[in-house]
Amino acid sequence: MEIEGWLVVNGMLVREFEFEDQTEAAEFILLVAKMSDAMGHNCEVLHHSWNKLRLSICTHDAGNTITEKDYFWAEEVNRIVGK
């Protein structure tokens, strides 16, 4: 299964994001965190510049593999960011 903008890297779904400024990046992180909490599904967030970040996800309960739950989560992130 493929999801627009996402790659499989080291057994995780990964996507890089770049924003206009650090406030926009922080607001995006908050939206993703709220969505993740509501789903009971956690991701890794690497904020590697003032306006750039990387999200990575896999299902730990399934042996750190990518599951349908991860694909659904990634689709929801795409919806938040507008693809």
Helices and strands as residue ranges (DSSP letters): E 7-9, E 12-18, H 22-39, E 44-47, E 52-57, G 60-62, H 68-81
